[in-house]
Amino acid sequence: MSVEKVFVVEDEEDIRELISYNLIKNGYDIESFENGESFLDKVIEVDAGCLILDLMLPGIDGIEICRQIKKQEKLKNLSIIMVTARGEEIDIVTGLESGADDYIVKPFSPRVLIARVRAVLRRGNFSNNTTLNEAKENLVVGNLKIIPKKYEVYVSNELIALTASEFRALYFLMQHPGWVFTRNQIVKEVHGEDYPVTDRSIDVLIVGVRKKLGELGEYIETIRGIGYKFKEIRDE
């Protein structure tokens, strides 16, 4: 069994060492960097793995690093967990929209960090996902089209970029139009069992999906006090 690779970009040495220590203790191969420039200079190509990325960095900040990674074909399978002391909703949404797969606010528990790393690595390779890989038909609702085998979403024939979590949540809801799902059910589908996440995190995830879908974001309806559903669109 191969050891999975995790990169850590964090300018505060004590936090960088704490993260690295806990990851090594849990069997991961770690490579750490004190700034984004050194990371981007060295990591030219990555087949998979995970990046734990601090938002507030000297020089290039975490948002710009995230955007640069997502633009590079050779780094596209690198899952990103953004770590920051800034926990306002706008900061979380900005991080997710820039391409991050998950977001952790400091201070955080090492156990939560490890659980998040395991989750993004587990879902990072969609070619190994049975549900998506065995889907025989694309899903089309109005001007919204999702192609599970290619991990592509189109709005009015324009390809839009979703994070791994956003893609899985949208695909799950679109498979069951009209069905109401609780936040916990969505968490289980997106992240798997026993994933430490709050209702607010799912709300932020859905906000990100809606924003990227533009006017079609109204297809995802909020059911107050329960969760979300994908609207049933009937042909006229």
C-alpha positions as a Markdown table, in Angstrom:
| # | Residue | x | y | z |
|---|---|---|---|---|
| 1 | Met | 0.0 | 0.0 | 0.0 |
| 2 | Ser | 1.5 | 3.3 | -1.1 |
| 3 | Val | 1.8 | 6.2 | 1.4 |
| 4 | Glu | -0.3 | 9.2 | 0.4 |
| 5 | Lys | 1.3 | 12.5 | -0.1 |
| 6 | Val | 0.3 | 15.7 | 1.8 |
| 7 | Phe | 1.8 | 19.1 | 1.2 |
| 8 | Val | 1.7 | 21.8 | 3.9 |
| 9 | Val | 2.0 | 25.5 | 3.2 |
| 10 | Glu | 2.1 | 27.5 | 6.4 |
| 11 | Asp | 4.2 | 30.5 | 7.3 |
| 12 | Glu | 4.0 | 30.0 | 11.1 |
| 13 | Glu | 6.6 | 27.5 | 12.0 |
| 14 | Asp | 5.0 | 26.1 | 15.2 |
| 15 | Ile | 1.7 | 25.5 | 13.3 |
| 16 | Arg | 3.5 | 24.0 | 10.3 |
| 17 | Glu | 5.3 | 21.6 | 12.6 |
| 18 | Leu | 2.2 | 20.7 | 14.5 |
| 19 | Ile | 0.3 | 19.9 | 11.3 |
| 20 | Ser | 3.2 | 17.9 | 9.9 |
| 21 | Tyr | 3.7 | 16.0 | 13.2 |
| 22 | Asn | 0.1 | 14.8 | 13.3 |
| 23 | Leu | 0.1 | 13.8 | 9.6 |
| 24 | Ile | 3.3 | 11.9 | 9.9 |
| 25 | Lys | 2.0 | 10.1 | 13.0 |
| 26 | Asn | -1.1 | 9.0 | 11.0 |
| 27 | Gly | 1.1 | 7.6 | 8.2 |
| 28 | Tyr | 1.2 | 10.3 | 5.6 |
| 29 | Asp | 4.2 | 11.4 | 3.5 |
| 30 | Ile | 4.7 | 15.1 | 4.3 |
| 31 | Glu | 6.5 | 17.9 | 2.5 |
| 32 | Ser | 6.1 | 21.4 | 4.0 |
| 33 | Phe | 6.8 | 24.9 | 2.8 |
| 34 | Glu | 6.8 | 28.3 | 4.5 |
| 35 | Asn | 5.4 | 30.3 | 1.6 |
| 36 | Gly | 3.5 | 29.8 | -1.6 |
| 37 | Glu | 6.3 | 30.7 | -3.9 |
| 38 | Ser | 8.6 | 27.9 | -2.7 |
| 39 | Phe | 5.7 | 25.4 | -3.1 |
| 40 | Leu | 4.8 | 26.5 | -6.6 |
| 41 | Asp | 8.4 | 26.5 | -7.7 |
| 42 | Lys | 9.0 | 22.9 | -6.5 |
| 43 | Val | 5.7 | 21.2 | -7.1 |
| 44 | Ile | 5.4 | 21.2 | -10.9 |
| 45 | Glu | 3.4 | 18.0 | -11.3 |
| 46 | Val | 1.3 | 15.9 | -8.9 |
| 47 | Asp | -0.8 | 12.9 | -9.7 |
| 48 | Ala | -3.0 | 13.3 | -6.6 |
| 49 | Gly | -2.7 | 14.0 | -2.9 |
| 50 | Cys | -3.7 | 16.8 | -0.7 |
| 51 | Leu | -2.5 | 20.3 | 0.0 |
| 52 | Ile | -3.1 | 22.0 | 3.4 |
| 53 | Leu | -2.9 | 25.7 | 2.5 |
| 54 | Asp | -2.8 | 28.7 | 4.9 |
| 55 | Leu | -4.9 | 31.6 | 3.6 |
| 56 | Met | -2.8 | 34.4 | 5.1 |
| 57 | Leu | 0.7 | 34.0 | 3.7 |
| 58 | Pro | 3.5 | 36.5 | 2.9 |
| 59 | Gly | 3.8 | 37.2 | -0.8 |
| 60 | Ile | 1.3 | 35.2 | -2.7 |
| 61 | Asp | -1.8 | 34.5 | -0.5 |
| 62 | Gly | -3.7 | 31.2 | -0.3 |
| 63 | Ile | -6.5 | 32.4 | -2.6 |
| 64 | Glu | -4.1 | 33.2 | -5.4 |
| 65 | Ile | -2.1 | 29.9 | -4.9 |
| 66 | Cys | -5.4 | 28.0 | -5.0 |
| 67 | Arg | -6.4 | 29.7 | -8.3 |
| 68 | Gln | -3.0 | 29.0 | -9.9 |
| 69 | Ile | -3.1 | 25.4 | -9.0 |
| 70 | Lys | -6.6 | 24.9 | -10.5 |
| 71 | Lys | -5.4 | 26.5 | -13.7 |
| 72 | Gln | -2.6 | 23.9 | -14.2 |
| 73 | Glu | -3.6 | 20.6 | -15.8 |
| 74 | Lys | -0.7 | 18.8 | -14.1 |
| 75 | Leu | -2.0 | 19.8 | -10.6 |
| 76 | Lys | -5.7 | 19.4 | -11.2 |
| 77 | Asn | -6.1 | 16.3 | -9.0 |
| 78 | Leu | -4.5 | 17.9 | -6.0 |
| 79 | Ser | -7.2 | 18.3 | -3.3 |
| 80 | Ile | -6.9 | 21.5 | -1.3 |
| 81 | Ile | -7.9 | 22.1 | 2.4 |
| 82 | Met | -7.6 | 25.8 | 3.2 |
| 83 | Val | -6.7 | 26.6 | 6.8 |
| 84 | Thr | -7.1 | 30.1 | 8.3 |
| 85 | Ala | -8.0 | 32.2 | 11.3 |
| 86 | Arg | -10.6 | 34.0 | 9.3 |
| 87 | Gly | -13.9 | 32.3 | 9.7 |
| 88 | Glu | -16.4 | 34.8 | 8.2 |
| 89 | Glu | -18.8 | 33.4 | 5.6 |
| 90 | Ile | -17.4 | 35.6 | 2.9 |
| 91 | Asp | -13.9 | 34.3 | 3.5 |
| 92 | Ile | -15.1 | 30.7 | 3.4 |
| 93 | Val | -17.1 | 31.3 | 0.2 |
| 94 | Thr | -14.1 | 33.0 | -1.4 |
| 95 | Gly | -11.9 | 30.1 | -0.5 |
| 96 | Leu | -14.3 | 27.5 | -1.9 |
| 97 | Glu | -14.9 | 29.5 | -5.1 |
| 98 | Ser | -11.2 | 29.8 | -5.7 |
| 99 | Gly | -11.0 | 26.0 | -5.9 |
| 100 | Ala | -10.5 | 24.7 | -2.3 |
| 101 | Asp | -12.2 | 21.4 | -1.5 |
| 102 | Asp | -12.6 | 22.1 | 2.2 |
| 103 | Tyr | -12.0 | 24.9 | 4.8 |
| 104 | Ile | -10.8 | 24.7 | 8.4 |
| 105 | Val | -10.9 | 27.6 | 10.8 |
| 106 | Lys | -8.1 | 28.0 | 13.4 |
| 107 | Pro | -7.8 | 26.9 | 16.1 |
| 108 | Phe | -8.7 | 23.3 | 15.1 |
| 109 | Ser | -8.4 | 19.9 | 16.6 |
| 110 | Pro | -5.7 | 17.6 | 15.1 |
| 111 | Arg | -8.4 | 14.9 | 14.9 |
| 112 | Val | -10.6 | 17.1 | 12.8 |
| 113 | Leu | -7.7 | 17.9 | 10.5 |
| 114 | Ile | -6.9 | 14.2 | 10.0 |
| 115 | Ala | -10.5 | 13.4 | 9.3 |
| 116 | Arg | -10.7 | 16.2 | 6.7 |
| 117 | Val | -7.5 | 15.0 | 5.0 |
| 118 | Arg | -8.8 | 11.4 | 4.9 |
| 119 | Ala | -12.1 | 12.6 | 3.4 |
| 120 | Val | -10.6 | 14.7 | 0.6 |
| 121 | Leu | -8.2 | 12.0 | -0.3 |
| 122 | Arg | -11.0 | 9.4 | -0.3 |
| 123 | Arg | -13.1 | 11.4 | -2.7 |
| 124 | Gly | -10.3 | 13.1 | -4.7 |
| 125 | Asn | -10.1 | 10.5 | -7.4 |
| 126 | Phe | -13.5 | 10.3 | -9.0 |
| 127 | Ser | -12.5 | 7.6 | -11.4 |
| 128 | Asn | -12.6 | 5.2 | -8.4 |
| 129 | Asn | -16.0 | 6.4 | -7.3 |
| 130 | Thr | -18.5 | 3.6 | -8.1 |
| 131 | Thr | -21.6 | 5.8 | -8.1 |
| 132 | Leu | -20.2 | 8.3 | -10.6 |
| 133 | Asn | -18.3 | 5.7 | -12.6 |
| 134 | Glu | -21.3 | 3.5 | -13.1 |
| 135 | Ala | -23.6 | 6.3 | -14.1 |
| 136 | Lys | -24.8 | 5.4 | -17.6 |
| 137 | Glu | -26.6 | 8.6 | -18.5 |
| 138 | Asn | -25.9 | 12.3 | -18.2 |
| 139 | Leu | -28.3 | 14.4 | -16.1 |
| 140 | Val | -30.0 | 17.2 | -18.0 |
| 141 | Val | -32.5 | 19.7 | -16.4 |
| 142 | Gly | -33.3 | 22.7 | -18.5 |
| 143 | Asn | -30.1 | 24.4 | -19.4 |
| 144 | Leu | -28.2 | 22.5 | -16.7 |
| 145 | Lys | -26.2 | 19.4 | -17.7 |
| 146 | Ile | -23.9 | 17.2 | -15.6 |
| 147 | Ile | -21.6 | 14.6 | -17.1 |
| 148 | Pro | -20.5 | 12.3 | -14.2 |
| 149 | Lys | -17.9 | 10.3 | -16.0 |
| 150 | Lys | -16.1 | 13.4 | -17.2 |
| 151 | Tyr | -16.7 | 15.4 | -14.0 |
| 152 | Glu | -18.2 | 18.2 | -16.0 |
| 153 | Val | -21.1 | 20.6 | -15.4 |
| 154 | Tyr | -22.5 | 22.9 | -18.1 |
| 155 | Val | -24.8 | 25.9 | -17.7 |
| 156 | Ser | -26.3 | 26.9 | -21.1 |
| 157 | Asn | -23.6 | 24.9 | -22.8 |
| 158 | Glu | -20.8 | 26.7 | -20.9 |
| 159 | Leu | -18.5 | 24.6 | -18.8 |
| 160 | Ile | -18.3 | 25.8 | -15.1 |
| 161 | Ala | -15.8 | 24.8 | -12.5 |
| 162 | Leu | -17.0 | 23.1 | -9.3 |
| 163 | Thr | -14.9 | 21.8 | -6.5 |
| 164 | Ala | -15.1 | 18.1 | -5.7 |
| 165 | Ser | -17.5 | 18.7 | -2.8 |
| 166 | Glu | -19.7 | 21.0 | -4.9 |
| 167 | Phe | -19.8 | 18.5 | -7.8 |
| 168 | Arg | -20.8 | 15.6 | -5.6 |
| 169 | Ala | -23.5 | 17.6 | -3.8 |
| 170 | Leu | -25.0 | 18.8 | -7.0 |
| 171 | Tyr | -24.9 | 15.4 | -8.6 |
| 172 | Phe | -26.6 | 13.9 | -5.5 |
| 173 | Leu | -29.4 | 16.4 | -5.5 |
| 174 | Met | -30.0 | 16.2 | -9.2 |
| 175 | Gln | -30.3 | 12.4 | -9.1 |
| 176 | His | -33.4 | 12.8 | -6.9 |
| 177 | Pro | -35.5 | 15.8 | -8.0 |
| 178 | Gly | -38.2 | 16.7 | -5.6 |
| 179 | Trp | -36.7 | 14.7 | -2.7 |
| 180 | Val | -35.8 | 16.6 | 0.5 |
| 181 | Phe | -32.5 | 15.8 | 2.1 |
| 182 | Thr | -31.3 | 16.8 | 5.5 |
| 183 | Arg | -27.9 | 18.4 | 5.9 |
| 184 | Asn | -26.6 | 15.3 | 7.5 |
| 185 | Gln | -27.7 | 13.2 | 4.5 |
| 186 | Ile | -25.8 | 15.6 | 2.2 |
| 187 | Val | -22.7 | 15.5 | 4.5 |
| 188 | Lys | -22.8 | 11.7 | 4.3 |
| 189 | Glu | -23.0 | 11.7 | 0.5 |
| 190 | Val | -20.4 | 14.3 | 0.0 |
| 191 | His | -17.9 | 13.4 | 2.7 |
| 192 | Gly | -18.7 | 9.9 | 3.9 |
| 193 | Glu | -19.5 | 8.6 | 7.3 |
| 194 | Asp | -18.3 | 10.3 | 10.6 |
| 195 | Tyr | -17.2 | 13.5 | 8.9 |
| 196 | Pro | -16.9 | 16.4 | 11.4 |
| 197 | Val | -18.8 | 19.3 | 9.8 |
| 198 | Thr | -21.4 | 21.8 | 10.9 |
| 199 | Asp | -24.7 | 22.7 | 9.3 |
| 200 | Arg | -23.2 | 26.1 | 8.4 |
| 201 | Ser | -20.5 | 24.4 | 6.3 |
| 202 | Ile | -23.1 | 22.7 | 4.2 |
| 203 | Asp | -25.0 | 25.9 | 3.9 |
| 204 | Val | -21.9 | 27.6 | 2.6 |
| 205 | Leu | -21.3 | 24.8 | 0.2 |
| 206 | Ile | -24.8 | 25.2 | -1.3 |
| 207 | Val | -24.3 | 29.0 | -1.5 |
| 208 | Gly | -21.2 | 28.3 | -3.6 |
| 209 | Val | -23.0 | 25.9 | -5.9 |
| 210 | Arg | -25.9 | 28.3 | -6.4 |
| 211 | Lys | -23.6 | 31.2 | -7.2 |
| 212 | Lys | -21.7 | 29.3 | -9.8 |
| 213 | Leu | -25.0 | 28.1 | -11.4 |
| 214 | Gly | -26.1 | 31.7 | -11.8 |
| 215 | Glu | -29.9 | 31.9 | -12.5 |
| 216 | Leu | -30.1 | 28.2 | -12.4 |
| 217 | Gly | -29.1 | 28.2 | -8.8 |
| 218 | Glu | -32.8 | 28.5 | -8.0 |
| 219 | Tyr | -33.1 | 24.8 | -8.9 |
| 220 | Ile | -31.7 | 24.1 | -5.5 |
| 221 | Glu | -34.4 | 25.0 | -2.9 |
| 222 | Thr | -33.9 | 25.5 | 0.8 |
| 223 | Ile | -36.4 | 23.6 | 3.0 |
| 224 | Arg | -36.4 | 25.6 | 6.2 |
| 225 | Gly | -35.5 | 23.6 | 9.3 |
| 226 | Ile | -34.7 | 20.5 | 7.3 |
| 227 | Gly | -32.2 | 20.9 | 4.4 |
| 228 | Tyr | -32.3 | 21.1 | 0.6 |
| 229 | Lys | -33.9 | 19.6 | -2.5 |
| 230 | Phe | -33.5 | 19.9 | -6.2 |
| 231 | Lys | -36.6 | 21.4 | -7.8 |
| 232 | Glu | -38.7 | 19.1 | -10.0 |
| 233 | Ile | -38.8 | 20.7 | -13.5 |
| 234 | Arg | -41.7 | 19.5 | -15.5 |
| 235 | Asp | -41.9 | 19.8 | -19.3 |
| 236 | Glu | -44.5 | 22.2 | -20.4 |
